[in-house]
Amino acid sequence: MLNIHAVNRVELDRQHLADVDLIVAVGGDGTVLSAAHFLDHGTIPLLGINSDPISEEDKLVKKKKGDERRSHGALCALTALDMKEKIPQILYGGGKLSTRARIQCVVKSTFSETRLVPALNDLLIANPSPAAVSRFRMGWLKEVDMEPRSPLRDGGGGGLTPAGRLASSLSEPQILPRSQYGTITRFGGKPYDVQNSMNVWSSGMWVSTGTGASAAMAAAGGEPMEVNSSDLQYLIREHMIENSPNKEEVKDLDNGLLHKNQHLHLRWNSQKGRIFIDGSHLMHNLELGDEILIDSQVPPLALYSRD
């Protein structure tokens, strides 16, 4: 027996995902993105249906191939014109199911650490005012292997004994030599060394997946990517480098890829900031001194795509 539950987009909650085998988002790309934010673990596939596609009749009558008032349906595998034929095929094991990388973003403030919902398309990190400068320090994180200061190990040289674990937990944290490490920060209790960092004055930063590389990232001058790529792409918007002594070297860092095992780090140096997640509807506010970790280490989304 097939059980179907219809939920309005604004009322969707994680409680609706219990005992669900498939999420169907009927609307446009925005509806698909909203539904994807609830699928943190990537175990439930998502099917998008464009409810208002441009038909061949529309093209003949209006003499135009596109309509800026309608969704492009880039994330939708089906449309209202073919859903009756193709939905049964998907329910019986057909359709093209792909996995799409997503962006993990963790924000560390003075007294809290917030893991944002995974982004399927992109993040925009910028000052809330489009006329204001976004100041931040950008670098890359390398995990630090910190050994206990006074380990009491078992006779075989293996892990810590119970007494050793207790002594380690009560001892002072190990101080890392400055010659070996620069700035140390922590996310989720793990220590990281901040490497190759630089101060940035700009209009903010885009970070996109392969799925989102053809949207705002492309319009801002980013590079094309395969939609199934596990990499992320970052792009600094309108980077102010006029007074930099090494302009060409800094300019080369404006746009690049963040590979699967890499972590991008930002320290926010403006009074206010904001992270926009997959558009303007979902956002997180930033304060001076907040630190941001960005990578792709989040379960990918199982998304039906066009044949």
N, C-alpha and C positions, 0 to 999 in steps of 0.2 A: 504494500500500500504506500502511496506517495502522499506525504503530509506537507502542506504548504502553509507558511505563515507570512502574511504581508505586513511590513513595518514601514512607517514613514521615515524618510531619511533623517529627520531631526530627532526622532524618537529612538533610533537604533542604539542599543546598549549591549554590553557583553553578555548580559543575562539571556539575550535572544540567541546566543550562539551555542547553547547547550544542546547536544544531540543533533547537531546540524551537519549535513554532509556536503552542502553546496550553498553558497551565497550568490544570489542573482541581483545585480544592481541595475535597475531600470531608470534611465534618465540620460546622462551624458558622462563625459570624463570626470566632472566634479563629483558626481554621485559615486562613481567607481572609486575615486580617491578617498572619499569619506568612508566608504565601506572598508577599504583596505586598512585604514587606521585601527580598526578593531581586530584585525587578524594578525596579532603580534607573533604567534607561534608558527604561522605559515602552514598549518596542517589542514585548513579548510580552503578548497579552491574557490575562486571568485570568477563569476561570469558577468560581463557587462553587456547591456543591451541598449543601443542608441534608440531612444523613443521618438526622436524627431529628425530622421535623416533627410538629406536632400534627395529627392527622387528624380528619375529621368524626366518626368513630367514637369517638375519644378525647373529643371535646367532649360527645357524648351520654352516654357511660358515666360520665365524671368530673364532668360538670355544670360545667365551667369552660372558658373560652376560652383561657387561658394556663397555662403551667407554668414556674415560675421555675427549675426544674432544667434546662430545655432552652434551646438557643440560639434567639434570635429569628429568625436567618437573614436579617437585614436586608441583608446583603451578598451573599446567595446568589440567583442567578437561577433556579435549579431546586431541586427537592427529590427525595428518594428515591421520591416518589409519581409524578412526571411525567418523570423523567430519561430513561427508556427511549424515550419519545415525542419529547422535545425535543432531546436531544443530536444525533441525526442532522440535525436542522434547522440547528443551529449549525455543525456540521462542513461543511455544504453552503452556508454563507454567510448563514444566517438568524440570528435572535436580535437583541436590542437591545444594541449595544455603545456604551458611553458613556465619556467621559474624566472622571476625577475628580482634582481638585487635591490636592496633598499638601504636607506641611510639611517644609521644609528647616531643619535645625538644625545650627549649627556652634558648637563649644565651644572657646574659646581659653584655654589654661592658660599657666603661666609658660614652659614649654619646648616646648609642643606645640599643635597645632590639630587637632581631631577633627571630621570631618563624620559625623554620625549617619545611620543609615538613614532614608529618607523615611517619614514617618508618614501613614497614610491617614485615620485617625480623629482622634486628638488627642495632645497632649503634656500631662503634668502635671509642673510644676516646683515642687518643694517640699522642705522639710526631711524627712529620712528618718523622723523621729518625728512622728506626727500631732499630738502635744501641744505641739510646739515652734514658735516663731515663725520664719517665713521672711523674711529681710531681703534686699532687693535694690534696686538702683537701675534704674529703667526709663526708656528714652528711645527716640528714633527716629534712624536713621542716614541721613545724606545723603552720597553719594559726593563726595569732594573731587578736583577737577582740579588736580593738582600739576604745574607746569611745571618743567623743569630750571633750575638757577640760572644757568648759563653756556652757553646753547645755541650750538653752532657749526653753523649751518644752511647748506644749499646755496645757491647763488647765486639760485635761483628762489624762495626763501622757503618751500620745502616742508618735508619732514621733516628730521631730523638726518642729517648726513653720517656716514660711518664714524668719522671723527675726533671728531665731535661726540658720537656715542653713547658712545665710549670715555671722553671727558672727562666726560660726564654720569655714567657709572657710577662714576667715580673721585672725583667731587666730593662734598662733604658734602650731606646731605639739606637741602632747602629748609626754612627755618623759617617757618611760617605766622604772619602777624600776629594777635595776640590779639584785636584789634578785629574781625577778620573771622571767626575761628573760635573755638569753645570747646574742648571736649575732643576730641582726635583719637585714633582707634583704627584698627587695621588688621585686616582679615580677608582671607586669601588674597593678601596683599601689597597690597591696595587700601586707601587711606586713606579713612576716613569721619569726618564731623563728628557728634558725639552731640548731638542737639537735644532741647529740651523735656523734659529728664529730671527725675525726681522720686524721692525715697526712699520705699520701700514696706515697711511691716511688715504681714504678713498670714499666711494659711495656705497661701500659694503662688499659683500661676497656672495656669489652663487655657488652652490654645491648641487650637483645633479647625478642621477643614475644614468645608465644607458637608456632606460625608458624615457627619462625626462630630457635627454640631451637634444632632442629635436624641438623642444618647446622654448622656454625662456632662455635657456643656456645658448641655444643656437642664435636667437635674436640678439643676444648680448655679445656675440662673436666667438662663442665656444666651438670646439671641434666636434664633428659627428662621431657617434659611437654606435656599436652594435647593441640592439635592445637587450640582448641576453648577456651582455658583458657583466662580469663580477666587479669591475673597477668603478670608481667614482671619478667625477671631474669637478675641479674647482676653478673659479674665475673671479679675480678681483676686479670690481667695477671702477672704472675711471680712477686708476691708481695715480696719486700725485707724486711724481718722482723727479720733478724739475730740479730740486736742490740736492739730489742724491749724487755722491761722488762716483758711483758705479751704476749708471742708469741702465746700461744694456744688461748687466747681470741681474738687476732687480726686475727689469721688464720681462726677462725670461721666466721669472717665477710667477708672473701674473696668472698664467693659465697652465694647468697640468693635471695629471692623473694621480689618483690616490688608489694604490693597488690593495688587494684583498687583505694583506696582513699589515698595512700601514695605518697610522693614526694621526690625524691632523689635529693640531692644538691651537686654540685662540685664547688670548687673554683680552677681555674687553676693556678698553681704556677711555671710552666716552662715558659721560654721566648716565645716559640712557641708551638702550638698544632694544632690538626686537628680532626674534627668529620667526619667520613665516614658514609654515610647513605645508607644502603642496598647495600654495595659493594664499589668499588673504583671510580665509575663514578661521584658520587655526594658527595660533601664535603663542609665543612665550616671551615675556619681558626680561630684559637684561639690565643689570646695574653695573656701575664701575667696579672693576676687579673680578667680575665673574669669569670663570674659566670654562671652555667648551671643548669637548672631545668629539671628534667626528670620524666615523669609520663605517665599514659595511658589514661589521660582525653582528648581524641580526638575521634571523631566519628569512630566506627569500620568500616572496609571495608566489603562490601557485595561481596563475592567471590564464584563463582561456584567451587565445588570440585568434585573429583571422587566419583562415587557411591560405 
